Amino acid sequence: MTFQTTATPIWLEAAAKLWAAGYSVSQIADKTGIPRGTMSGRVFRYRDVFPARPLPSAQKRAEPVGRTFFDGRYIEHVKRTTISGAVVTMPRVSFIDGVREGG
């Protein structure tokens, strides 16, 4: 397999078009014939050509359904659906339900 060791303007333009079209680093590497690690480094190095993409939101922030006063503070509760399909009310967890606005 042959690949180029420097990023030429022609290569950068072609890779930038693929990046703008939504291709992943692996897909661009396959199409341009360079190793994935090299492509990843070039995306990082040439941030002006390959702008960062916004991360997709994992899920919408859960709406609180109530709150309880515990240990000197209020704890918000949200509804969640379990694997079995049951809907339960549980305390909010920031890394699951998102950070509470205003604090």
N, C-alpha and C positions, 0 to 999 in steps of 0.2 A: 504494500500500500504506500502511496506517495502522498505527502501533504506539504503545504508550504509552511516555512518557519517564521515568516514575517507577514504581518497583516497589510496587504496592498490596498490601495484605494478602491480598486475594482472589487476585491473580495469583501471589503468592509461595506461597500454599497449593496452588494448582493445579500450579504448576511443581514444587514440592517432592514432590507425589504422583507426578508423572511421573519425577522424579529417583530416588525411592525404588523405583520399579518397574523401574529399570534403563535408562531412556531416555538417549540421549546428548544433549549440548548442542545439536547440530544438529537432532535430532529434536524436542526441546522447543521450540526456536526456530521450527521449521516449524509445530508444533501451536499455539503461542501467537501466532504472527504477528509476532515481533520479529526483528531481524537477529541472525545467529549471534554476531557480535562483542559485541553488547550482552548477549546471553544469557550468553556466556562471562564477561564482566565481572561480571554479577550473581551467577553461581555463585561466583566468586572473592570478591566483596564480602560476600555473605551466607553465609559458611562455616558458621554455626550452623544454617541452614536446609538447605544443600546440603553435607553432610559429605563429606570426601574418600573416594574409593573405593580399596580396596586394588588395587594393580597385579597383574594375573594373572601367575603365575610362568611365565616363558618355557619352562623345562624343569626337570626334576628334576636335582638335583646328580648328576653322573656319579660312579660308584664307582671308586676307584683299583684298578688291576689289578697294579701293581708300582711300584717306584721305583728310581732310579739315583742314585749319588753322583757329583756333578759340580761342580767348582769350589767345593769346600768345603761343599756343601749337598746335601740329597736332593731330587730332582725326582720328583713323582708322575706316573704314566702312567695314561691312561684309554683305553678302547676307544671308537672312533667309527666310524660307517658313512659311507662316501663316497657321492658321487652315483651311482657305478656299482654300489653295493651291497656293495662289499668292506668287511670289518671290519678296521680297522687300529688299532695301539696308538701313541698319541702323547702328548707331554707335556701336563699339565694347563695350560689357559689360563683365568685367573680370569674373564674376561668372557664366556667360552663355557660353562665347566663350573661356575661358581660359586666363591665364596671358600672356601678350605679351613678347616674348623673348627679352632679352637684356635690360629690364628696367621696 
